[in-house]
Amino acid sequence: MKFRILSLKILSVLLLFTSCSKEENDFISQNCETDCTEIIGKIMTDNGTVPIPDVELTVKWDNIPYLGSGTIRNKATTRTDSEGNFNLKFYIRDDEIEAGGFRIEYELNENEYLSSHLNRITIFQIARDTTLNINYNIPKKAFLNLSLLNLNDMQIGDDLATDFSYASPSGFDQSVTGQVIGWSNESEQNNLIEVAGNVPVELRIRRKINGVSTSEIETLFLEAGTTSDYTIDTDFNN
């Protein structure tokens, strides 16, 4: 499948260089009674309307500099209830105040949810005796069988890009909000694209033909877990 991903708008992605690092547990911090930090919220799907129960979440303190060695410390763990609610309580050590940052890490079934391996809630540095509210929406996955007609007629200087976007619901963070794909005359005509299911997907088609740029927008709605066909006439033969 020959297409190039121009950009993938992802919030809360953290790259860890752990070859020379160590990971340790500090789950005893969950037993704190004073100066505790709490993180409460929901893990939801379908535009923030459907809870995802029994998701395991772990708060980690990360003190690994870029391309360096350091420590990852597991601070607290819990699971979402039947309504998607979670509550994490832990004590922040002195060295955790001075350096590093915190994140919530979890995994979901990547066959059902969109880019689940990227779902990390990054919260950076937080203080003791603080309550933080985080609501997170995870889009379910659907597929678009995208056909591009007359793509081989694309000339030097011409351009074609498809922008798939799906907004975060109000009051929720969301790591994946769409992707822009650039196409060339060497791209395959038929391509299977992963998009968000059960939510409106805004498809923007951008063309540049003979120096003239145009753009059109269409809203799609794909049921999660299904595959739908969509055809774009690139117009490069006109």
Secondary structure as GFF3:
##gff-version 3
##sequence-region A 1 238
A	DSSP	beta_strand	4	10	.	.	.	ID=ss1
A	DSSP	beta_strand	22	25	.	.	.	ID=ss2
A	DSSP	three_ten_helix	27	31	.	.	.	ID=ss3
A	DSSP	beta_strand	37	45	.	.	.	ID=ss4
A	DSSP	beta_strand	50	51	.	.	.	ID=ss5
A	DSSP	beta_strand	56	63	.	.	.	ID=ss6
A	DSSP	beta_strand	71	79	.	.	.	ID=ss7
A	DSSP	beta_strand	85	90	.	.	.	ID=ss8
A	DSSP	alpha_helix	94	98	.	.	.	ID=ss9
A	DSSP	beta_strand	101	105	.	.	.	ID=ss10
A	DSSP	three_ten_helix	116	118	.	.	.	ID=ss11
A	DSSP	beta_strand	120	124	.	.	.	ID=ss12
A	DSSP	beta_strand	131	137	.	.	.	ID=ss13
A	DSSP	beta_strand	140	149	.	.	.	ID=ss14
A	DSSP	three_ten_helix	151	153	.	.	.	ID=ss15
A	DSSP	beta_strand	159	165	.	.	.	ID=ss16
A	DSSP	beta_strand	176	183	.	.	.	ID=ss17
A	DSSP	beta_strand	190	197	.	.	.	ID=ss18
A	DSSP	beta_strand	200	209	.	.	.	ID=ss19
A	DSSP	beta_strand	212	221	.	.	.	ID=ss20
A	DSSP	beta_strand	227	233	.	.	.	ID=ss21
###
